[in-house]
Amino acid sequence: MDEHDEAARIIGRSLVLLGVLSVLVIASTGALVALAPTPFWPWVGSWLIPWAQTPGFAGVAALAGGLAAVVGAVIAYRGARRQAEVTRAAADKAETWRRVQWAFDLLLGDDPDAGVVAWLTLASIVQDEAHTDAADKSLVQGVLELSGARLSAYLDEHPGDGTDGPA
């Protein structure tokens, strides 16, 4: 699944949840109107209309509006955060494949010293858990295995060139 589709799915789920909650509130209000006894409404009107004209009602309305704004902000934040993660992952993958292409070009070139650098670069890409997925690793690993004999022959001819490990 594409990362952009996943971000859209998260936003869509949040909007559906808000829609379902709205429908439930409207349905419960309708059920209350339909099932309530007749003397219920004059009683509700006797306190609701005067209360709607007080600062307390304005406070409750402001609280409800603020809550709706917070819910909207949370939905927008989640979508933006997911989009940033998707963009960062795409940039990391593009940079990794730029390095792989550079290393492949060096590996296929005629300079054996550059081939060693390319081989070590590809080996570090395979070991990088954060930026390389399994399919990419298997492709790079295959190239490393095919070029391993060539590297081994070079290292046999040039011992002690600093590729044995960290000093």
TORPA-4810 file (N, C-alpha, C, O; in nm, 3 decimals):
<nodes>
NODE_1_0.084_-0.118_0.000_0.000_0.000_0.000_0.089_0.124_0.000_0.191_0.129_0.069_M
NODE_2_0.049_0.222_-0.077_0.123_0.346_-0.086_0.107_0.426_0.044_0.001_0.425_0.105_D
NODE_3_0.214_0.494_0.084_0.210_0.570_0.209_0.111_0.684_0.202_0.049_0.719_0.303_E
NODE_4_0.094_0.743_0.084_-0.003_0.851_0.068_-0.145_0.799_0.090_-0.229_0.867_0.149_H
NODE_5_-0.171_0.677_0.041_-0.302_0.617_0.062_-0.328_0.593_0.210_-0.441_0.609_0.257_D
NODE_6_-0.225_0.554_0.283_-0.242_0.530_0.426_-0.275_0.659_0.500_-0.359_0.658_0.590_E
NODE_7_-0.209_0.769_0.465_-0.238_0.898_0.529_-0.381_0.941_0.497_-0.452_0.990_0.585_A
NODE_8_-0.423_0.922_0.373_-0.560_0.957_0.336_-0.659_0.868_0.409_-0.768_0.914_0.445_A
NODE_9_-0.624_0.742_0.430_-0.713_0.650_0.501_-0.730_0.693_0.647_-0.840_0.683_0.702_R
NODE_10_-0.622_0.740_0.710_-0.631_0.786_0.849_-0.723_0.907_0.860_-0.807_0.914_0.949_I
NODE_11_-0.707_1.002_0.769_-0.792_1.120_0.770_-0.937_1.080_0.740_-1.030_1.130_0.803_I
NODE_12_-0.955_0.991_0.646_-1.090_0.945_0.613_-1.158_0.876_0.730_-1.276_0.898_0.755_G
NODE_13_-1.084_0.792_0.802_-1.142_0.726_0.919_-1.184_0.827_1.024_-1.290_0.812_1.086_R
NODE_14_-1.102_0.929_1.045_-1.136_1.032_1.144_-1.262_1.107_1.104_-1.347_1.135_1.188_S
NODE_15_-1.273_1.140_0.977_-1.392_1.210_0.930_-1.516_1.122_0.937_-1.624_1.171_0.970_L
NODE_16_-1.502_0.995_0.908_-1.615_0.902_0.920_-1.659_0.892_1.065_-1.779_0.889_1.093_V
NODE_17_-1.564_0.887_1.157_-1.599_0.882_1.299_-1.677_1.006_1.341_-1.777_0.996_1.412_L
NODE_18_-1.633_1.123_1.297_-1.707_1.246_1.327_-1.847_1.242_1.267_-1.943_1.286_1.331_L
NODE_19_-1.860_1.192_1.146_-1.992_1.179_1.081_-2.083_1.085_1.156_-2.201_1.114_1.176_G
NODE_20_-2.030_0.972_1.199_-2.110_0.874_1.274_-2.157_0.934_1.406_-2.272_0.917_1.445_V
NODE_21_-2.068_1.005_1.475_-2.108_1.070_1.600_-2.217_1.174_1.577_-2.309_1.184_1.657_L
NODE_22_-2.208_1.250_1.469_-2.310_1.348_1.437_-2.444_1.282_1.410_-2.548_1.328_1.458_S
NODE_23_-2.442_1.173_1.334_-2.567_1.100_1.305_-2.627_1.045_1.433_-2.748_1.048_1.450_V
NODE_24_-2.543_0.993_1.524_-2.594_0.940_1.651_-2.660_1.049_1.735_-2.765_1.026_1.796_L
NODE_25_-2.600_1.166_1.739_-2.658_1.277_1.815_-2.792_1.318_1.754_-2.889_1.339_1.826_V
NODE_26_-2.797_1.329_1.622_-2.922_1.368_1.556_-3.028_1.261_1.576_-3.144_1.294_1.602_I
NODE_27_-2.992_1.134_1.563_-3.088_1.025_1.581_-3.140_1.020_1.724_-3.259_0.999_1.746_A
NODE_28_-3.052_1.037_1.821_-3.098_1.033_1.960_-3.190_1.152_1.991_-3.285_1.138_2.067_S
NODE_29_-3.161_1.267_1.933_-3.250_1.382_1.952_-3.386_1.355_1.889_-3.490_1.387_1.948_T
NODE_30_-3.386_1.298_1.772_-3.513_1.262_1.706_-3.591_1.161_1.786_-3.713_1.171_1.798_G
NODE_31_-3.523_1.062_1.842_-3.591_0.962_1.925_-3.647_1.026_2.050_-3.757_0.990_2.093_A
NODE_32_-3.575_1.118_2.107_-3.623_1.189_2.226_-3.750_1.266_2.194_-3.845_1.266_2.273_L
NODE_33_-3.752_1.333_2.080_-3.869_1.409_2.040_-3.988_1.316_2.018_-4.100_1.346_2.060_V
NODE_34_-3.963_1.203_1.951_-4.073_1.112_1.917_-4.126_1.038_2.039_-4.247_1.014_2.048_A
NODE_35_-4.039_1.001_2.133_-4.081_0.916_2.244_-4.115_0.992_2.372_-4.171_0.935_2.465_L
NODE_36_-4.081_1.117_2.377_-4.102_1.192_2.501_-4.251_1.222_2.520_-4.323_1.245_2.423_A
NODE_37_-4.297_1.221_2.644_-4.437_1.256_2.669_-4.461_1.404_2.635_-4.368_1.485_2.635_P
NODE_38_-4.583_1.436_2.608_-4.619_1.571_2.567_-4.583_1.677_2.671_-4.536_1.784_2.631_T
NODE_39_-4.602_1.655_2.801_-4.566_1.762_2.895_-4.415_1.782_2.907_-4.371_1.879_2.970_P
NODE_40_-4.333_1.694_2.847_-4.188_1.706_2.855_-4.139_1.833_2.786_-4.052_1.902_2.839_F
NODE_41_-4.194_1.864_2.669_-4.142_1.975_2.590_-4.171_2.112_2.652_-4.084_2.199_2.648_W
NODE_42_-4.288_2.134_2.709_-4.304_2.264_2.776_-4.206_2.281_2.892_-4.159_2.392_2.918_P
NODE_43_-4.175_2.171_2.962_-4.079_2.178_3.072_-3.940_2.212_3.018_-3.870_2.296_3.075_W
NODE_44_-3.900_2.147_2.907_-3.770_2.175_2.846_-3.766_2.320_2.800_-3.666_2.389_2.820_V
NODE_45_-3.874_2.365_2.736_-3.880_2.503_2.690_-3.877_2.603_2.804_-3.825_2.714_2.788_G
NODE_46_-3.932_2.565_2.918_-3.939_2.659_3.030_-3.801_2.688_3.088_-3.782_2.796_3.145_S
NODE_47_-3.706_2.599_3.076_-3.571_2.627_3.127_-3.469_2.647_3.017_-3.369_2.718_3.036_W
NODE_48_-3.493_2.583_2.898_-3.393_2.593_2.791_-3.390_2.732_2.729_-3.282_2.786_2.706_L
NODE_49_-3.505_2.789_2.701_-3.508_2.921_2.636_-3.446_3.028_2.725_-3.363_3.105_2.677_I
NODE_50_-3.482_3.036_2.853_-3.412_3.136_2.936_-3.263_3.106_2.952_-3.181_3.198_2.955_P
NODE_51_-3.228_2.977_2.962_-3.086_2.942_2.978_-3.007_2.978_2.853_-2.891_3.019_2.864_W
NODE_52_-3.068_2.964_2.734_-3.000_2.995_2.609_-2.966_3.144_2.600_-2.884_3.183_2.517_A
NODE_53_-3.028_3.225_2.683_-3.003_3.370_2.682_-2.904_3.412_2.790_-2.883_3.532_2.810_Q
NODE_54_-2.843_3.317_2.860_-2.751_3.349_2.969_-2.607_3.331_2.926_-2.579_3.267_2.825_T
NODE_55_-2.514_3.389_3.004_-2.372_3.367_2.976_-2.331_3.220_2.993_-2.234_3.177_2.932_P
NODE_56_-2.402_3.144_3.075_-2.370_3.002_3.092_-2.385_2.924_2.962_-2.302_2.840_2.929_G
NODE_57_-2.493_2.954_2.888_-2.513_2.888_2.759_-2.402_2.927_2.663_-2.352_2.844_2.587_F
NODE_58_-2.365_3.055_2.666_-2.256_3.101_2.579_-2.127_3.027_2.613_-2.049_2.994_2.524_A
NODE_59_-2.104_3.003_2.742_-1.984_2.929_2.783_-1.987_2.786_2.734_-1.885_2.734_2.687_G
NODE_60_-2.103_2.721_2.744_-2.115_2.583_2.696_-2.097_2.579_2.544_-2.031_2.489_2.492_V
NODE_61_-2.154_2.675_2.474_-2.139_2.680_2.328_-1.993_2.704_2.291_-1.942_2.643_2.197_A
NODE_62_-1.926_2.792_2.364_-1.784_2.817_2.338_-1.701_2.692_2.365_-1.608_2.662_2.292_A
NODE_63_-1.736_2.621_2.472_-1.665_2.497_2.505_-1.684_2.393_2.395_-1.589_2.326_2.355_L
NODE_64_-1.809_2.380_2.346_-1.835_2.284_2.238_-1.760_2.324_2.112_-1.705_2.239_2.043_A
NODE_65_-1.758_2.454_2.081_-1.684_2.500_1.964_-1.535_2.479_1.979_-1.467_2.440_1.884_G
NODE_66_-1.483_2.503_2.100_-1.341_2.480_2.125_-1.306_2.333_2.113_-1.201_2.298_2.058_G
NODE_67_-1.393_2.247_2.164_-1.370_2.103_2.154_-1.368_2.059_2.008_-1.284_1.978_1.968_L
NODE_68_-1.461_2.112_1.928_-1.463_2.079_1.785_-1.334_2.127_1.718_-1.280_2.058_1.631_A
NODE_69_-1.285_2.245_1.757_-1.160_2.296_1.700_-1.042_2.207_1.737_-0.954_2.182_1.655_A
NODE_70_-1.039_2.160_1.862_-0.930_2.072_1.906_-0.934_1.941_1.829_-0.830_1.891_1.786_V
NODE_71_-1.053_1.885_1.812_-1.065_1.760_1.736_-1.016_1.781_1.593_-0.945_1.697_1.539_V
NODE_72_-1.055_1.892_1.532_-1.009_1.922_1.396_-0.858_1.940_1.390_-0.794_1.894_1.296_G
NODE_73_-0.803_2.007_1.491_-0.657_2.027_1.494_-0.584_1.894_1.510_-0.479_1.873_1.448_A
NODE_74_-0.637_1.805_1.592_-0.573_1.674_1.611_-0.576_1.595_1.481_-0.478_1.531_1.444_V
NODE_75_-0.688_1.599_1.412_-0.698_1.528_1.284_-0.598_1.586_1.184_-0.530_1.511_1.114_I
NODE_76_-0.590_1.718_1.177_-0.496_1.781_1.084_-0.352_1.750_1.122_-0.268_1.726_1.035_A
NODE_77_-0.321_1.750_1.253_-0.185_1.720_1.298_-0.146_1.578_1.262_-0.036_1.554_1.212_Y
NODE_78_-0.237_1.483_1.286_-0.206_1.344_1.254_-0.179_1.328_1.105_-0.085_1.258_1.065_R
NODE_79_-0.260_1.392_1.022_-0.240_1.384_0.878_-0.108_1.447_0.835_-0.036_1.391_0.752_G
NODE_80_-0.076_1.563_0.892_0.049_1.631_0.856_0.170_1.552_0.904_0.271_1.543_0.833_A
NODE_81_0.161_1.495_1.025_0.273_1.416_1.076_0.296_1.293_0.989_0.410_1.259_0.958_R
NODE_82_0.189_1.227_0.949_0.202_1.108_0.865_0.260_1.146_0.729_0.343_1.074_0.674_R
NODE_83_0.216_1.260_0.676_0.268_1.305_0.547_0.417_1.336_0.557_0.493_1.305_0.464_Q
NODE_84_0.460_1.396_0.668_0.603_1.424_0.687_0.682_1.294_0.695_0.793_1.286_0.641_A
NODE_85_0.627_1.193_0.763_0.696_1.064_0.771_0.710_1.002_0.633_0.815_0.946_0.599_E
NODE_86_0.604_1.011_0.553_0.606_0.954_0.418_0.710_1.027_0.332_0.786_0.963_0.259_V
NODE_87_0.713_1.159_0.342_0.808_1.237_0.264_0.951_1.206_0.305_1.039_1.192_0.220_T
NODE_88_0.974_1.195_0.436_1.109_1.164_0.486_1.152_1.024_0.440_1.267_1.004_0.400_R
NODE_89_1.062_0.928_0.447_1.096_0.792_0.404_1.128_0.788_0.254_1.220_0.719_0.212_A
NODE_90_1.051_0.862_0.175_1.076_0.866_0.031_1.211_0.931_0.001_1.284_0.886_-0.087_A
NODE_91_1.243_1.036_0.074_1.372_1.102_0.053_1.487_1.010_0.095_1.590_1.005_0.027_A
NODE_92_1.471_0.938_0.205_1.575_0.843_0.248_1.595_0.733_0.145_1.709_0.696_0.114_D
NODE_93_1.486_0.681_0.091_1.497_0.575_-0.008_1.562_0.626_-0.136_1.644_0.557_-0.197_K
NODE_94_1.526_0.747_-0.177_1.587_0.805_-0.297_1.737_0.824_-0.277_1.816_0.797_-0.368_A
NODE_95_1.777_0.871_-0.160_1.920_0.890_-0.132_1.993_0.756_-0.129_2.104_0.744_-0.180_E
NODE_96_1.930_0.655_-0.069_1.992_0.522_-0.066_2.014_0.470_-0.207_2.121_0.417_-0.238_T
NODE_97_1.912_0.484_-0.293_1.927_0.434_-0.428_2.022_0.519_-0.511_2.080_0.468_-0.607_W
NODE_98_2.040_0.646_-0.477_2.143_0.726_-0.543_2.281_0.671_-0.508_2.369_0.661_-0.594_R
NODE_99_2.300_0.634_-0.381_2.427_0.575_-0.337_2.449_0.438_-0.403_2.560_0.406_-0.443_R
NODE_100_2.341_0.359_-0.413_2.353_0.227_-0.477_2.393_0.244_-0.623_2.482_0.173_-0.672_V
NODE_101_2.330_0.336_-0.693_2.364_0.357_-0.834_2.509_0.403_-0.848_2.581_0.356_-0.936_Q
NODE_102_2.552_0.493_-0.762_2.690_0.539_-0.764_2.786_0.421_-0.742_2.887_0.408_-0.811_W
NODE_103_2.753_0.336_-0.643_2.839_0.222_-0.613_2.839_0.120_-0.727_2.943_0.063_-0.758_A
NODE_104_2.723_0.097_-0.789_2.718_0.006_-0.903_2.806_0.057_-1.017_2.878_-0.021_-1.079_F
NODE_105_2.799_0.187_-1.043_2.883_0.243_-1.150_3.031_0.223_-1.120_3.108_0.188_-1.209_D
NODE_106_3.071_0.245_-0.993_3.210_0.222_-0.956_3.247_0.074_-0.964_3.356_0.039_-1.010_L
NODE_107_3.157_-0.011_-0.922_3.183_-0.155_-0.919_3.201_-0.210_-1.060_3.283_-0.300_-1.082_L
NODE_108_3.126_-0.158_-1.154_3.134_-0.206_-1.292_3.246_-0.137_-1.370_3.273_-0.174_-1.485_L
NODE_109_3.308_-0.039_-1.310_3.418_0.031_-1.378_3.545_-0.053_-1.379_3.548_-0.166_-1.330_G
NODE_110_3.649_0.004_-1.436_3.776_-0.067_-1.454_3.872_-0.047_-1.338_3.969_-0.122_-1.327_D
NODE_111_3.848_0.050_-1.252_3.939_0.081_-1.143_3.912_-0.013_-1.025_3.806_-0.003_-0.964_D
NODE_112_4.005_-0.104_-0.991_3.981_-0.198_-0.881_3.976_-0.129_-0.745_3.905_-0.175_-0.656_P
NODE_113_4.049_-0.019_-0.728_4.043_0.053_-0.601_3.904_0.113_-0.579_3.850_0.107_-0.468_D
NODE_114_3.847_0.169_-0.684_3.711_0.223_-0.675_3.611_0.111_-0.651_3.509_0.131_-0.585_A
NODE_115_3.639_-0.008_-0.706_3.551_-0.123_-0.684_3.546_-0.163_-0.538_3.441_-0.203_-0.488_G
NODE_116_3.660_-0.152_-0.467_3.663_-0.184_-0.325_3.576_-0.085_-0.248_3.498_-0.125_-0.161_V
NODE_117_3.589_0.042_-0.281_3.506_0.144_-0.216_3.359_0.117_-0.244_3.275_0.127_-0.154_V
NODE_118_3.327_0.083_-0.368_3.189_0.053_-0.404_3.138_-0.069_-0.328_3.025_-0.069_-0.279_A
NODE_119_3.221_-0.172_-0.318_3.180_-0.293_-0.249_3.153_-0.263_-0.101_3.053_-0.310_-0.046_W
NODE_120_3.240_-0.186_-0.038_3.221_-0.150_0.102_3.097_-0.062_0.121_3.026_-0.075_0.221_L
NODE_121_3.071_0.027_0.026_2.951_0.110_0.032_2.825_0.024_0.022_2.731_0.043_0.098_T
NODE_122_2.825_-0.069_-0.071_2.709_-0.158_-0.086_2.691_-0.245_0.039_2.578_-0.271_0.081_L
NODE_123_2.802_-0.290_0.097_2.792_-0.371_0.219_2.732_-0.289_0.332_2.652_-0.341_0.410_A
NODE_124_2.768_-0.161_0.342_2.709_-0.077_0.448_2.562_-0.052_0.422_2.484_-0.040_0.517_S
NODE_125_2.521_-0.044_0.295_2.379_-0.026_0.263_2.300_-0.150_0.303_2.189_-0.138_0.355_I
NODE_126_2.356_-0.268_0.280_2.287_-0.391_0.318_2.271_-0.400_0.470_2.170_-0.450_0.518_V
NODE_127_2.370_-0.351_0.544_2.365_-0.359_0.691_2.277_-0.251_0.752_2.242_-0.259_0.870_Q
NODE_128_2.240_-0.148_0.674_2.160_-0.037_0.725_2.015_-0.082_0.740_1.945_-0.101_0.640_D
NODE_129_1.970_-0.098_0.864_1.835_-0.146_0.890_1.729_-0.037_0.868_1.616_-0.068_0.832_E
NODE_130_1.766_0.088_0.889_1.666_0.195_0.890_1.620_0.236_0.750_1.504_0.274_0.733_A
NODE_131_1.708_0.230_0.651_1.676_0.290_0.522_1.663_0.191_0.407_1.642_0.232_0.293_H
NODE_132_1.676_0.063_0.433_1.674_-0.034_0.325_1.574_-0.144_0.359_1.583_-0.206_0.465_T
NODE_133_1.479_-0.169_0.269_1.382_-0.275_0.295_1.435_-0.408_0.242_1.541_-0.413_0.181_D
NODE_134_1.361_-0.515_0.265_1.409_-0.651_0.236_1.435_-0.672_0.086_1.535_-0.734_0.050_A
NODE_135_1.347_-0.623_0.001_1.366_-0.642_-0.144_1.491_-0.569_-0.192_1.568_-0.622_-0.272_A
NODE_136_1.511_-0.448_-0.143_1.631_-0.373_-0.182_1.757_-0.443_-0.133_1.856_-0.451_-0.205_D
NODE_137_1.752_-0.493_-0.010_1.868_-0.562_0.046_1.901_-0.687_-0.034_2.018_-0.716_-0.058_K
NODE_138_1.799_-0.761_-0.076_1.827_-0.884_-0.151_1.890_-0.851_-0.286_1.978_-0.925_-0.332_S
NODE_139_1.848_-0.743_-0.350_1.909_-0.704_-0.476_2.056_-0.665_-0.457_2.143_-0.712_-0.530_L
NODE_140_2.081_-0.581_-0.358_2.219_-0.537_-0.332_2.303_-0.656_-0.286_2.419_-0.668_-0.325_V
NODE_141_2.245_-0.744_-0.205_2.318_-0.863_-0.158_2.357_-0.952_-0.276_2.467_-1.007_-0.278_Q
NODE_142_2.268_-0.966_-0.373_2.300_-1.045_-0.492_2.417_-0.987_-0.569_2.505_-1.060_-0.614_G
NODE_143_2.417_-0.855_-0.584_2.529_-0.791_-0.652_2.658_-0.810_-0.574_2.764_-0.835_-0.631_V
NODE_144_2.648_-0.799_-0.441_2.767_-0.819_-0.358_2.821_-0.960_-0.372_2.943_-0.980_-0.379_L
NODE_145_2.732_-1.058_-0.377_2.777_-1.196_-0.391_2.843_-1.218_-0.527_2.945_-1.287_-0.536_E
NODE_146_2.786_-1.159_-0.633_2.846_-1.174_-0.766_2.981_-1.103_-0.775_3.072_-1.150_-0.844_L
NODE_147_2.993_-0.991_-0.706_3.118_-0.917_-0.715_3.217_-0.959_-0.607_3.329_-0.909_-0.604_S
NODE_148_3.178_-1.050_-0.517_3.264_-1.092_-0.408_3.391_-1.158_-0.454_3.498_-1.136_-0.396_G
NODE_149_3.382_-1.239_-0.558_3.502_-1.306_-0.610_3.600_-1.204_-0.665_3.722_-1.218_-0.647_A
NODE_150_3.548_-1.102_-0.732_3.634_-0.998_-0.787_3.703_-0.920_-0.674_3.821_-0.887_-0.684_R
NODE_151_3.628_-0.891_-0.567_3.687_-0.821_-0.453_3.790_-0.909_-0.384_3.896_-0.861_-0.344_L
NODE_152_3.758_-1.036_-0.369_3.850_-1.127_-0.302_3.982_-1.135_-0.378_4.089_-1.135_-0.318_S
NODE_153_3.974_-1.141_-0.509_4.096_-1.145_-0.590_4.175_-1.016_-0.574_4.298_-1.019_-0.567_A
NODE_154_4.107_-0.904_-0.568_4.177_-0.776_-0.549_4.246_-0.770_-0.413_4.360_-0.726_-0.403_Y
NODE_155_4.175_-0.813_-0.309_4.234_-0.809_-0.175_4.352_-0.904_-0.162_4.445_-0.877_-0.087_L
NODE_156_4.349_-1.016_-0.235_4.463_-1.107_-0.234_4.585_-1.041_-0.297_4.699_-1.065_-0.255_D
NODE_157_4.562_-0.958_-0.398_4.671_-0.890_-0.465_4.722_-0.769_-0.387_4.838_-0.730_-0.401_E
NODE_158_4.635_-0.709_-0.305_4.669_-0.586_-0.233_4.641_-0.605_-0.083_4.546_-0.547_-0.030_H
NODE_159_4.721_-0.684_-0.014_4.696_-0.704_0.129_4.730_-0.578_0.209_4.818_-0.501_0.171_P
NODE_160_4.658_-0.558_0.319_4.688_-0.448_0.411_4.650_-0.311_0.357_4.716_-0.212_0.390_G
NODE_161_4.546_-0.302_0.275_4.509_-0.171_0.222_4.403_-0.100_0.308_4.348_0.001_0.266_D
NODE_162_4.376_-0.153_0.427_4.285_-0.086_0.519_4.141_-0.134_0.509_4.054_-0.076_0.574_G
NODE_163_4.115_-0.237_0.431_3.977_-0.287_0.418_3.951_-0.405_0.509_3.843_-0.465_0.501_T
NODE_164_4.045_-0.441_0.595_4.027_-0.557_0.682_3.931_-0.527_0.796_3.880_-0.620_0.859_D
NODE_165_3.905_-0.404_0.825_3.817_-0.367_0.935_3.861_-0.237_0.997_3.960_-0.179_0.952_G
NODE_166_3.792_-0.191_1.096_3.831_-0.066_1.160_3.960_-0.081_1.238_3.986_-0.185_1.300_P
NODE_167_4.038_0.023_1.234_4.168_0.020_1.303_4.154_0.049_1.450_4.254_0.050_1.522_A
</nodes>
